[in-house]
Amino acid sequence: MKEDIAREKILVIRFSALGDVAMTVPVVKAFLTQYPDKEVLMLSDKKLADLFVGIDRLEFISADLHGEHKGIVGIIRLFNSIRKKYNFHLVADLHGVLRTHLLRFLFTLIGKKTAVIDKGRIDKYALTRREHKIFRPLTHATARYINVFFQLGFKVEGIKEKLRHVINGNKLIVNSILISKKKIGFAPFAKHDAKMYSLDSFKEVIKYFDDGGYDLYLFGGLGAESRILDDWRKQFHHIVKPPAQTDLQSELKMMMDLDLMVTMDSANMHLASMVGVPVVSIWGATHSYAGFYGYNQNPLNAVQVNLSCRPCSVFGNKACWRGDHACMTSITPQMVIAKMEEILAKG
């Protein structure tokens, strides 16, 4: 009981996509750094637990949203499990969707103080609507997360600093004398087609750097993505073979060793950002102004074209208004290569 009083526990909730949850990591780490007398209970999808390995004073709570905790009954079951097992008084809802609204309501009923994210939906609509756009940078997701902690009485600062993620408590140390080749990661996939760069064009970028001067790494998911990457590994000469079993932890370890990552507006952009790797990101239907740019990344490293219709979506889940996907087809491999060479030259 004395330990619970000495270190107040805060329940932090964020479900959803991998990239969205990855953006909570620097915020949670900054909070714990500034408040050494606090602990975080991180509630998220069970498959994302690896994102939080090695963070001191953080306990991960797994939610099985497609099984045991599915639907209203499942959320009530999750609520009862948490309230019986953990002693805490504050709830930070970093998601703000139906299931977290229900959880927050239930915790309020038993006397917990709660706060919820302001998603800025009106501003996002103004940015992405078809006509009369208000084109300006919106509040970044990490700043919105920070505001939730502020509502609970905590001023989280230092988020601009590079909080290089630690995997299993150990940073990967590279001997620059022994290893002369620079390492480049390529992640050509995204959840929605409108955020996808042409795979043929992406291959042209890889081909340019497949000259022996670089070690190349490919990142993607299962199924069709895995089959495409396996085919690419046969076509190119300097792609490093992945480990036999690749999970989120092993991918993060590989990313930590990269000099540069090339991605879409995707989860891999956020994972690479989380471990402090520079990212060249390719943007189509979505836009970095919407607040989901890679944490601590240089906005000038985004490759994109200016079109009056951009952005047409916050998440890239809408059909192209023009019908020709010009936001992506107008980006040439040479544009991506030039940005990559610029960053590699600085490194």
C-alpha positions in Angstrom: 0.0 0.0 0.0 2.8 2.4 0.8 4.3 1.9 -2.7 0.9 2.7 -4.3 0.9 6.0 -2.3 4.5 6.8 -3.2 4.0 6.2 -6.8 0.6 7.2 -8.1 -0.5 5.1 -11.1 -2.1 6.6 -14.2 -4.1 4.5 -16.6 -3.3 5.6 -20.2 -5.6 4.2 -23.0 -4.7 4.1 -26.7 -6.0 1.4 -29.0 -6.1 1.6 -32.9 -3.4 1.3 -35.5 0.3 0.6 -34.8 1.5 4.0 -35.9 -1.0 5.9 -33.6 0.1 3.9 -30.6 3.8 4.3 -31.5 3.3 8.0 -31.2 2.3 7.7 -27.5 5.8 6.3 -26.6 7.8 9.5 -26.6 5.0 11.2 -24.7 4.7 8.5 -22.0 8.5 8.4 -21.7 8.7 12.2 -21.3 6.0 12.0 -18.6 7.7 9.3 -16.6 11.0 11.2 -16.9 9.5 14.4 -15.5 7.4 12.6 -12.8 9.6 9.9 -11.2 7.0 9.4 -8.5 4.4 8.2 -11.0 3.7 5.0 -12.8 1.9 4.3 -16.1 -0.6 1.5 -16.7 -0.6 1.4 -20.5 -3.8 -0.2 -21.9 -3.6 -1.1 -25.6 -4.0 -3.9 -28.1 -2.2 -7.0 -26.9 -0.2 -7.2 -30.2 1.4 -3.9 -29.5 3.0 -4.7 -26.2 6.5 -4.8 -27.7 6.4 -1.0 -28.2 6.6 -0.5 -24.5 9.3 -3.0 -23.6 12.1 -1.6 -21.5 10.3 1.5 -20.2 10.8 1.8 -16.5 7.7 2.3 -14.3 5.3 1.2 -17.1 3.1 -1.9 -16.9 1.4 -2.9 -20.1 -2.2 -4.1 -19.9 -3.3 -6.2 -22.9 -6.7 -5.8 -24.5 -8.1 -8.4 -26.8 -10.5 -6.3 -28.8 -11.3 -9.0 -31.3 -11.8 -11.7 -28.8 -12.4 -11.5 -25.0 -12.9 -7.7 -25.0 -14.9 -7.4 -28.2 -18.1 -5.3 -28.1 -19.9 -3.6 -25.2 -19.9 -6.8 -23.1 -16.2 -7.2 -23.7 -15.4 -3.6 -22.7 -17.3 -4.1 -19.5 -15.4 -7.3 -18.9 -12.1 -5.4 -19.5 -13.2 -2.6 -17.1 -14.0 -5.1 -14.3 -10.7 -6.8 -14.8 -8.7 -3.6 -14.5 -10.6 -2.1 -11.6 -10.2 -5.3 -9.6 -6.5 -5.7 -10.3 -5.0 -2.2 -10.3 -5.1 0.7 -7.8 -5.1 4.1 -9.7 -7.1 7.3 -9.7 -6.4 9.0 -13.0 -7.4 7.9 -16.5 -5.9 9.5 -19.7 -7.9 8.6 -22.8 -5.6 9.2 -25.8 -8.0 7.7 -28.3 -11.5 9.2 -27.9 -13.6 6.6 -29.6 -16.7 4.7 -28.7 -15.0 1.9 -26.7 -12.8 4.3 -24.8 -15.7 6.7 -24.1 -17.5 3.7 -22.5 -14.4 2.8 -20.5 -14.0 6.4 -19.3 -17.7 6.6 -18.3 -17.4 3.4 -16.3 -14.3 4.6 -14.5 -16.0 8.0 -13.8 -18.8 6.1 -12.1 -16.3 4.6 -9.6 -14.7 7.9 -8.8 -11.7 8.1 -11.2 -10.7 11.4 -12.7 -10.6 11.2 -16.4 -9.5 13.3 -19.4 -9.9 12.7 -23.1 -8.1 13.8 -26.3 -9.4 16.7 -28.4 -9.0 15.3 -32.0 -9.6 18.6 -33.7 -12.1 17.2 -36.1 -13.4 20.5 -37.3 -9.9 21.7 -38.2 -9.1 18.4 -40.0 -12.3 18.7 -42.0 -11.4 22.2 -43.0 -8.0 20.9 -44.2 -9.3 18.0 -46.2 -12.6 19.3 -47.6 -12.9 19.5 -51.4 -13.3 23.2 -51.7 -12.3 26.3 -49.6 -9.6 24.4 -47.7 -8.0 26.1 -44.7 -4.4 24.9 -45.5 -2.3 25.2 -42.4 -0.3 22.9 -40.1 -2.6 21.4 -37.4 -1.6 20.3 -33.9 0.5 17.2 -33.9 -0.8 14.0 -32.4 1.9 14.0 -29.7 0.8 17.6 -28.6 -2.8 16.4 -28.4 -1.6 13.5 -26.2 0.3 15.9 -24.0 -2.8 18.0 -23.5 -4.6 15.1 -22.0 -2.0 14.8 -19.3 -2.3 18.6 -18.8 -6.0 18.2 -18.1 -5.1 15.8 -15.4 -2.7 18.3 -13.8 0.7 17.4 -15.4 2.8 19.6 -17.5 4.8 17.4 -19.9 7.8 19.1 -21.4 11.0 18.0 -23.2 9.0 16.2 -26.0 11.1 17.9 -28.6 14.2 16.1 -27.3 15.2 12.9 -29.0 14.1 10.1 -26.7 15.7 7.2 -28.5 13.7 4.1 -27.7 15.6 1.4 -25.8 14.9 -2.2 -26.9 15.1 -4.7 -24.0 17.1 -2.1 -22.0 20.0 -2.0 -24.4 20.9 0.5 -27.1 22.3 -1.0 -30.2 25.9 0.2 -30.5 27.5 0.3 -34.0 31.3 0.5 -34.5 31.6 3.0 -37.3 35.2 1.9 -38.0 34.3 -1.7 -38.6 31.0 -1.0 -40.5 31.5 1.4 -43.4 28.4 0.7 -45.4 25.4 2.9 -44.7 22.2 1.1 -44.0 18.9 2.0 -45.7 15.4 0.6 -44.8 12.6 0.5 -47.3 8.9 0.2 -46.3 6.8 0.4 -49.4 3.4 -0.4 -48.0 0.5 1.5 -46.3 -2.9 0.5 -45.0 -4.8 2.3 -47.7 -4.2 2.4 -51.4 -4.4 6.3 -51.6 -1.2 6.4 -49.4 0.7 3.9 -51.6 3.5 4.9 -54.0 3.7 2.8 -57.1 5.6 -0.4 -56.4 7.4 -0.1 -59.7 8.6 3.4 -58.9 9.6 2.3 -55.4 11.7 -0.5 -57.0 13.5 2.1 -59.1 14.5 3.9 -55.9 15.9 0.6 -54.4 17.6 -0.2 -57.7 19.5 3.1 -57.6 21.0 2.2 -54.2 21.6 -1.5 -55.0 25.2 -0.8 -56.0 27.2 -2.4 -53.2 27.7 0.8 -51.3 24.8 0.2 -49.0 23.1 -2.5 -47.0 19.4 -2.5 -47.8 16.6 -3.7 -45.6 12.9 -4.3 -46.5 10.0 -3.9 -44.1 6.4 -5.0 -44.6 3.6 -7.1 -43.2 2.4 -10.6 -43.8 0.6 -12.3 -46.7 0.8 -10.4 -50.1 3.3 -7.9 -48.7 5.6 -10.6 -47.5 5.4 -12.4 -50.9 6.3 -9.1 -52.8 9.3 -8.5 -50.6 10.5 -12.1 -51.0 10.4 -11.6 -54.7 12.3 -8.3 -54.4 15.0 -10.0 -52.4 15.6 -12.2 -55.4 15.8 -9.3 -57.8 18.3 -7.2 -55.9 21.9 -8.0 -54.8 22.5 -6.1 -51.6 19.3 -6.7 -49.6 20.1 -8.1 -46.1 18.2 -11.3 -45.4 15.8 -10.9 -42.5 15.8 -13.2 -39.4 13.8 -16.5 -39.7 11.2 -15.1 -37.3 10.4 -11.4 -37.5 8.3 -9.9 -34.8 7.9 -6.2 -33.7 10.8 -6.4 -31.3 13.2 -7.7 -33.9 12.1 -5.2 -36.5 12.7 -2.3 -34.0 16.1 -3.7 -33.4 16.9 -3.7 -37.1 15.5 -0.2 -37.5 17.7 1.2 -34.7 20.8 0.3 -36.8 19.6 2.2 -39.9 21.1 5.4 -41.3 17.9 6.2 -43.2 14.3 4.8 -43.6 12.1 5.4 -46.7 8.3 5.0 -46.0 4.8 5.9 -46.9 2.6 7.8 -44.4 2.5 4.5 -42.4 3.2 2.7 -39.2 6.8 2.2 -40.2 7.4 5.9 -40.4 6.3 6.1 -36.8 8.4 3.1 -35.7 11.5 4.5 -37.3 10.8 7.8 -35.7 10.4 6.2 -32.3 13.9 4.7 -32.5 15.5 8.0 -33.7 16.1 7.1 -37.4 15.8 9.8 -40.1 12.9 9.2 -42.4 12.1 10.1 -46.0 8.4 9.8 -46.2 6.3 9.9 -49.4 2.9 11.5 -49.1 -0.1 11.3 -51.5 -3.7 11.7 -50.4 -2.8 12.6 -46.9 -0.6 15.4 -45.7 1.9 16.0 -42.9 -0.1 19.1 -41.9 -2.9 16.8 -40.5 -0.8 16.2 -37.3 0.5 12.7 -38.0 4.0 13.4 -39.2 6.8 11.2 -37.8 7.8 12.3 -34.3 10.8 14.5 -34.3 11.3 14.2 -38.0 12.3 17.2 -40.2 9.2 18.3 -42.2 11.5 19.1 -45.2 12.2 15.4 -45.5 8.6 14.7 -46.7 8.4 14.1 -50.5 5.1 15.5 -51.8 3.7 17.6 -54.6 1.5 20.6 -54.2 -2.0 20.1 -55.7 -5.2 22.0 -54.9 -7.0 18.8 -54.0 -4.4 17.8 -51.4 -5.0 16.6 -48.8 -8.4 14.9 -49.5 -8.3 12.7 -46.5 -6.8 12.5 -42.9 -6.2 8.8 -43.1 -6.1 8.0 -46.8 -9.2 5.9 -46.7 -11.2 7.9 -49.4 -11.3 7.5 -53.2 -9.4 10.0 -55.3 -11.6 12.9 -56.4 -9.6 13.4 -59.6 -9.5 9.7 -60.4 -5.9 9.7 -61.5 -4.0 9.6 -58.1 -1.9 12.5 -59.3 -0.6 13.2 -55.8 1.4 10.0 -56.1 2.0 9.6 -59.8 3.5 13.1 -60.0 6.3 12.0 -57.6 9.2 10.6 -59.6 11.8 8.1 -58.3 14.4 10.9 -58.9 12.6 13.1 -56.4 12.8 10.5 -53.7 16.4 9.6 -54.5 17.5 13.3 -54.4 16.0 13.7 -50.9 17.7 10.5 -49.7 21.1 11.5 -51.0 20.7 14.9 -49.4 20.2 13.2 -46.0 22.8 10.5 -46.4 25.4 13.2 -47.3 24.7 15.0 -44.0 25.1 11.7 -42.1 
